[in-house]
Amino acid sequence: IINPSKIKYNLGGASNVAVNLKSLNVPLKLFGTIGKDSQGLMIKKILKKFKIPNKLFYSPYQTTEKIRYVNHKNKQLLRVDNEKYFNSKKLISFFLKNIKKDDLILLSDYKT
């Protein structure tokens, strides 16, 4: 039985990299997809907190979510993944139109 005592929200994947780069004062823009759900709103809220410029497109699916249950020593006991791959034509089109404006592009994709 797991009875969580604390909930902490963190960005993952490319969003986490964006937060780290922002902390180093690297100019950046984040592109991606989110669902029209509470997890998507949380991502937008955290990105705003860190002042990370972004262009997020809505997916018809829920926002990817990875829930980690850790013990008091911060050891992961369980991870629950809620995700569905979505190929956003709007995101890809936007990316291709803007690719020449940047010096470096970092892609993050969990689908293999």
C-alpha contacts under 8 A as a table, 3 or more apart, distances in Angstrom:
res1	aa1	res2	aa2	distance
4	P	7	I	7.27
4	P	69	Y	7.71
10	N	16	N	7.77
11	L	15	S	5.59
11	L	16	N	5.04
11	L	43	I	6.94
11	L	46	I	7.73
12	G	15	S	5.59
12	G	16	N	4.76
12	G	17	V	7.82
13	G	16	N	5.47
13	G	17	V	6.63
13	G	108	S	6.36
14	A	17	V	4.99
14	A	18	A	6.14
14	A	30	L	7.82
14	A	106	L	7.69
14	A	107	L	7.21
14	A	108	S	5.55
15	S	18	A	4.94
15	S	19	V	6.36
15	S	30	L	7.23
16	N	19	V	5.14
16	N	20	N	6.39
17	V	20	N	5.09
17	V	21	L	6.13
18	A	21	L	5.09
18	A	22	K	5.98
18	A	28	L	7.25
18	A	30	L	7.01
18	A	52	I	7.34
19	V	22	K	5.07
19	V	23	S	6.27
19	V	50	F	6.88
19	V	52	I	7.39
20	N	23	S	5.17
20	N	24	L	6.70
21	L	24	L	5.11
21	L	25	N	6.47
21	L	26	V	5.35
21	L	27	P	7.84
21	L	28	L	7.74
22	K	25	N	4.87
22	K	26	V	5.42
22	K	27	P	6.94
22	K	28	L	7.36
22	K	50	F	7.72
22	K	52	I	7.19
23	S	26	V	7.56
28	L	52	I	7.48
28	L	53	P	7.11
29	K	52	I	6.97
29	K	53	P	5.17
29	K	54	N	5.39
29	K	55	K	7.70
30	L	52	I	7.30
30	L	53	P	6.28
30	L	54	N	4.44
30	L	55	K	6.27
30	L	56	L	7.86
31	F	54	N	5.68
31	F	55	K	4.87
31	F	56	L	5.65
31	F	57	F	7.93
31	F	91	L	7.30
31	F	95	F	7.64
32	G	55	K	6.68
32	G	56	L	4.93
32	G	57	F	6.18
32	G	91	L	6.78
33	T	56	L	5.25
33	T	57	F	4.64
33	T	58	Y	5.50
33	T	59	S	5.95
33	T	63	T	7.75
33	T	88	S	7.49
33	T	91	L	7.50
34	I	40	G	5.19
34	I	56	L	6.62
34	I	57	F	6.32
34	I	58	Y	5.13
34	I	59	S	5.67
34	I	62	Q	7.14
34	I	63	T	4.83
34	I	64	T	7.44
35	G	39	Q	7.55
35	G	40	G	5.47
35	G	58	Y	5.36
35	G	59	S	4.95
35	G	60	P	6.34
35	G	61	Y	5.57
35	G	62	Q	4.52
35	G	63	T	4.33
35	G	64	T	7.97
36	K	40	G	6.11
36	K	41	L	7.58
36	K	58	Y	6.45
36	K	59	S	7.32
36	K	60	P	7.62
36	K	61	Y	7.90
36	K	62	Q	6.89
36	K	63	T	7.47
37	D	40	G	5.33
37	D	41	L	6.41
37	D	62	Q	6.55
37	D	63	T	6.94
38	S	41	L	5.01
38	S	42	M	6.13
39	Q	42	M	4.98
39	Q	43	I	6.31
39	Q	63	T	5.95
39	Q	64	T	7.96
39	Q	65	E	7.30
40	G	43	I	5.12
40	G	44	K	6.37
40	G	63	T	5.67
41	L	44	K	5.10
41	L	45	K	6.15
42	M	45	K	4.98
42	M	46	I	6.18
43	I	46	I	5.23
43	I	47	L	6.12
44	K	47	L	5.16
44	K	48	K	6.11
45	K	48	K	5.14
45	K	49	K	6.23
46	I	49	K	4.96
46	I	50	F	6.38
47	L	50	F	5.22
47	L	51	K	6.00
47	L	52	I	5.25
47	L	53	P	7.63
47	L	54	N	7.89
48	K	51	K	4.76
48	K	52	I	6.16
48	K	53	P	7.90
49	K	52	I	7.86
57	F	88	S	7.78
57	F	90	K	7.34
57	F	91	L	6.46
59	S	62	Q	7.23
59	S	63	T	7.71
59	S	86	F	6.89
59	S	88	S	7.26
61	Y	84	K	6.86
61	Y	86	F	7.63
62	Q	83	E	7.04
62	Q	84	K	7.58
63	T	82	N	8.00
63	T	83	E	6.89
64	T	81	D	7.61
64	T	82	N	5.74
64	T	83	E	4.47
64	T	84	K	7.06
65	E	81	D	5.93
65	E	82	N	5.12
65	E	83	E	6.35
66	K	79	R	6.64
66	K	80	V	5.65
66	K	81	D	4.50
66	K	82	N	6.26
67	I	79	R	5.49
67	I	80	V	5.05
67	I	81	D	6.43
68	R	76	Q	6.58
68	R	77	L	7.53
68	R	78	L	5.83
68	R	79	R	4.43
68	R	80	V	6.52
69	Y	76	Q	5.82
69	Y	77	L	5.57
69	Y	78	L	5.20
69	Y	79	R	6.30
70	V	73	K	7.59
70	V	74	N	5.22
70	V	75	K	5.13
70	V	76	Q	4.22
70	V	77	L	5.31
70	V	78	L	7.16
71	N	74	N	5.21
71	N	75	K	5.45
71	N	76	Q	6.62
71	N	77	L	6.81
72	H	75	K	7.43
76	Q	79	R	7.48
85	Y	111	K	7.17
88	S	91	L	5.20
88	S	92	I	6.31
89	K	92	I	5.13
89	K	93	S	5.99
90	K	93	S	5.14
90	K	94	F	6.03
91	L	94	F	5.13
91	L	95	F	6.01
92	I	95	F	5.02
92	I	96	L	6.13
93	S	96	L	5.20
93	S	97	K	6.26
94	F	97	K	5.23
94	F	98	N	6.29
95	F	98	N	5.22
95	F	99	I	5.77
96	L	99	I	5.25
97	K	100	K	7.51
98	N	101	K	5.66
98	N	102	D	7.66
99	I	102	D	6.05
99	I	105	I	7.86
100	K	103	D	7.84
102	D	105	I	7.00
109	D	112	T	7.84
